[in-house]
Amino acid sequence: MEHTGRTAARRTQIVRAAIETIAELGYDQATFARITERAGLSSPRMISYHFADKNDLLRQVVIDVFTAAAQVMGPAMVAEATWNGKLRAYLTSNLMFLREHPKEIVALTEIGPHLRTPSGEGYTSTTSQDFSVTGLAELLEAGQTAGEFREFDTRSMAVLIRAAVDAAAQRVRDGSDVDLDTYTTEVITAIGLAVRLGDECSGN
């Protein structure tokens, strides 16, 4: 058990160092040697012991960042009793995570074009978003069934909502001076009008 704990802690340490290295230097410059230095390890072989190759490490970075985001978003959404509230919580917590984790967001956007599936195939922006889009479409459909949202194509609306979130992520990645608090307010209002949340879209 103690060995398992040390292994998990070491993997976490390496993933953190990878995130910081990629965010600072970019994908191409994030070599095992630089990640080793950032992590304070004695040799790149210590990374190779825990990860098969760079792509294996990158996949773990993505998993860890998405898991961290889910741990923020999940409870916020569960706490809401209505589908209107869950949609607002989805947007608010998602955009809050972007604001509070800029290094993770930069690392994800750097990794994206280079990430490969276990079979060696490249991910596309569409396939990488499918899970989020599908879950969001299910939320919207449930809101329609409950009579809280108007009738619309839920998958198309989910793609539109994800585009608003992804645009914010790109702004974070590029160091834009857009105020994410103001952006969040405007996105919630715009999406509220799009799905006809009425006055609730502004929190009134």
C-alpha angles and dihedrals in degrees: 000000000000091000090050090052092050091049092051091047091050092050090050090050092051093047091050091050090049092052093050094045094049092045092051103036106020131242098291094052095045097098124165087252093057093043089050090053092047092050092048093238125152098230142007085240087076089064092046089053090062102031128041094219142329093286091054089053092047092052089054090050090054092046092049094048093048090046090052090050091049090052088057098040100039099062092041091056095042090054091063118087098200132056088236088058093045091054092050090047090049091055098039096047093042094052091042089056090053091052095048098042106045095151092054091049093049090049092051094050090048092048097045101083092045103044117113133197118242087264091055099254120136122248117236124213088249097052093044090055097044095093093051093043093049093050092047092048089054090052091051092048091052089051090052092049090052090052094244098112131047121245114279139133101283097203093051090049091048090053090050092050092047089051090058091051093044091050088057090050090053090051090053090049092051094046093245119180092227109136103238092200090058090041090053092052092049094046092050090049093047095046090044090057091045094056092032100243088159118201091349091073089074093045094251 
